[in-house]
Amino acid sequence: MTAFAEHRSLAAFANQADNPRALGFDAARLARIGDWMQAYVDAGKLPYAMTAILRGGEIAYLDARGHTDPVSGQAPAVDHLARIYSMTKPIVTAAAMTYYEEARFQLEDPISRFLPEFSEPRVYISGEGDGMITRPAEGQITIRQLMTHTAGLTYGFFDPGPIGAIYRRNNVNFFPGSETVAEVTRRAAAVPLLFEPGSQWTYSIATDVLGRLVEVVAGKPLGAVLQERIFEPLDMADTSFGVPEEKVARFVPCYEKSGQGMKRGEEAATSKFLGHQAMESGGGGLTGTLPDYLRFMEMMRRGGTFGADRILGRKTVDLMMSNHLPGDIASMGQSSFSEMPMVGIGFGLGGSVLLDTAAAQIPGSPGEFAWGGVASTGFWIDRAEEISAVFFTQLTPSSAWPLRRELRVLAYQSLVD
């Protein structure tokens, strides 16, 4: 069997599925994953589905069903480019931690040290519009609070309340467009916080702000930082902000849930992700391939190394994969953005951390590190079982179907050794 670290070409990856039984999986039980993917495709709920499972760096399972473009009949391939949206967040957090390892900042540093526009944060009390009442925050937002979504920031498109309304009115979002992350971050700093920093958990633009902080620390654009510190050493040649012209043919369309089915959403040929991106969104701007993302995951699973390259120190990865909340996410805020209830699930630096399988009602191992994207992509890293698993499709929103929970069940029910 060949270690995934040696699969530097896509063709080698696609053709090198290892013996599942030698890796501790029952092949017949693993085949249920293909049946599950096919059922979603046949029901018209997903355009395509692609799953890869590695154990100990060896490929135990790789299969795809459906069509990336059902109209043209284009079958999914491992070199197809997809929007990974919020799966950008763990990558950007890892890049930020490379500067932490150089003692360029501490996790408890106020972000205003690098982003002075956040030097006088105010917290929402009541009211809305011109009648809104706020107060000075008791403390400064810290870098760790950005990494854990406890900074008091929010998402305008998730938040139906008065603060979300300000985000929408003032265009505080990091969508592809002509603006830069610096410009939108300055507007974000002028909006009151949803809560006192550190007191609650709310999914937010925090990683976008972190991306801007990285730019200030590094003295270069976020894309250049990711290229230098993550993509080049991991040979993630197809992951970037924006799909270059020569790769457009490999970029797939996105779909939207419609009733119990789906409809076409963003077309590949007219996507806002094509070409150079002025907005390099640390919270959701990357596109890439499934093998590229597995390279990042395997680096994290192995404690910061991949092949001959070391990206992060082993103890830094341990720190990232530790729960940084006083309890689980459910006890600290709402999680309506996800199909997964957040009981028994904490949050580390850049991703969720499984705390209690019984409370979470999913199989797995305590310490599992995971996250997903709004187009229904998802991944998890189980270091106890040496498993890296990733799922790709292109359907919004991520809460359309319970894909991530079901895939975990299917993966772990097939593990027999």
Steps between C-alpha positions, in 0.01 A plus 500: 500500500611855424480783750285794393797733551657340193197560277627821342302450178121497476506194275693304761252603768196410292632154413653396832226384735663271754367173642229608749529183713872555552409844634239369741185554292242251383479551121134399478407745772705775337303442180193632681651848456470467123138385532430797729652749257311343209170525688544875548587542132211281381257698718613823333629636830868525401662553160797285597676365806865405552643339813856411596605326821863449599636304793857536608561694181380214276196526274229273635211637297452728199180518301280753322142488373283725285608782271667829581285638219194276448402696188823422314548164672844594633612232746681610817878471501754558776653793312172690478509836676228580753411781738614392845356811668543470880749215469726797427489585871722217635760572231514871583516426873789259442681768300445747783645250746825486303552863606398413856784248496737784410381693810352770278190506722341324796150357492383737774633809323226753418439515128521878525879455529490426125159640405463833685149548363389249767656696790167621645243221451142556608244235594136494397243541780162564337307677229573536134590761243546851638346387828759231565657504846859376545768505768880484498625141505653389829797348320676501168445237230790255507657300219384175661143632502525554124621142456217360715205719384456650846595858402146641487496520121228340285394431141247737346341227289454270804401760759136620483546748786594870516877439470453275201288776345792744535733248335262472207435873475871589515604211273715341769569179314806349342343373179698508175502848352709810442561580867792375707492326835654812657211720383227271629684437828503874571122511453455195722689671781246784502207265573411422865586152622221249547625414851788555738815342350552149632153459651323314217564304180354623171614400153633814340733700278771447763728298272474770233620750759771252599607487136539878501701478823730246333553743213611769745730264690652362180512826306355328192160389362334197652519308172876544492526378860296187425703430187829530686413329828234242407442438129856477367643272772190277486490496119142631505540619143128539429392693810475879474290813530345501155506246220761592235396504136694188410308297762145622430414178313554308825282733711154363578162677539323536832141404577239617748246301698148540362222327689602136526732535201740755355538765233799644318668782685832655406629394158869420470548714190358815663603436861608783726797279592657520155828683450697727731320579825533842660320353801709221656247373751658307785156381602388343176681610185701197390434258219686173467499125443431210731860365486635846582284522809604152608862614493414775749302256715779244504747768605278579796438133585873431498571780744614766255700302242433373152766307315828676569337834584412629845233769502420516873648366820338194656396684816354784294272252324406356840407852611289559190313172549423567868166640611540870578144547630390450862257234375337407174379735227133437581547645849651821360286600205281408206603263222213529253752531213570126515304178467700371798388593852803617694433312824817315603707691245750768599717728291875516460702746296337498158277193530263301718618246756293196596476481880243231576371252241196407712397862550560578134323177397756423231773235481860611504778574745535779756733759355380462139566826310249597232317765301309551177397749234168654398497298176463182713868402497642362823798331663614347825833389642499222761854471630410220742398275209745665254209587269467793259164518324372762255179545303454722195185614322358841401159567653396793717414536781709265710196423716304363200552134593664319797795396284784537748327311780396219267845466349658467844265214581580329170874543544520377859258207455747365245800523735559152638862505620 
